[in-house]
Amino acid sequence: MTIEYDDPITFSGSPLDRVDQRRKDGDWLSDQLMNPSTRLLPMSRLRALIDLDVEAEIGWRSPIEAIDLLEEYRPLLLGVNDGVAHFAIEADPRKAPRDATWLSRGKFIDVRSIAPSVPVGEAGILAQARSMLDWHQRHRFCAVCGQPSEMRDAGYMRQCTDDECGAQHFPRTDPVTIMLVFDGDRCLLGRQPRFPEGSYSALAGFMEPGESIEECVRREIWEEAGIKVGEVRYVASQPWPFPSSLMIGCFAEAQSTEINIDPNELDDARWFHREEILQMIERSESGEGLRMPPSLSLAHQLARRWLAGI
């Protein structure tokens, strides 16, 4: 039994050109922030402003609409699309004038909850904005000397304000492997203690320094489930802005089948046949019975691709 596969991977596919060559161009950045066509994405406590008039979409605002915020916050350059610059700004709705139209037309919504509902590609913009603004909030002080740091390069670097130190700090992305292990017509899924009852997913784990993707896949599967893995094949990746990871999706071929779980990592792990996986995919949004995570997750997408024979 197979399944059609045509779902885009959530948080990927941003239409913006990131124009890294413009990040140090102060004159260009100033011109864009004075340009009425420029679009700003207000974020509050890492929630994005979303317009819900017809369907959910990013609540872009013009510099004029958000002028009260531009004086206090340094905008983060997201990129350019069709010649129009797009920025994200950290907003505090409590400081906006009562008649601020940019706020009245939208609502601040958690990025994870709204991502499946916005147009394809917009979730990728939300991922970029959330990850970067979260990084700035977490790195307000220099990791070398402890003095305050400040935003530079349109948001893609922070520099220590102490002239004697002057250390530069750059955002990081944490790589995570997530793997669907298969043995013929069945695959391995597990559940962590924090998972809702009945929910099973592909196993996953952070890569360690000096480790290749293939080595990480084999190590994590062995540590968590006691399964030996042979061939590893990269399938797809997914930005995961909570706070800033890159999920690296792989297929892995089992060389052993006896499961020995690490109880510190998993509540359970078992082999599921193709027909069971198909049913779990169909129940993924219902919250009932044995099921896979919803389509937002890369685990869901890996399972769909496996069922489709990709």
Buried (B, 14 or more C-beta within 10 A) or exposed (E): EEBEEEEEBBBBBBBBBBBEEBBEBEEBBEEBBEBEEBBBBBBBEBBBBBBBEEEBBBBBBBBEBBEBBBEEBBBBBBBBBEEBBBBBBBBEBEEBEEEBEBBEBBBBBEBBEBBEBBEBBBBBBBBBBBBBBBBBEEBEBBEBBEBEBEBBBBBBBBBBBBEEBEBEBEBEBEBBBBBBBBBEEBBBBBBBEEBEEBBBBBBBBEBEEEBEBBBBBBBBBBBBBBBEBEEBEEBBBBBBBEBBBBBBBBBBEBEBEEBEBEEEBBBBBBBBEBEBBBBBBEBBBEEEEBBBBBBBBBBBBBBBBBBEEE
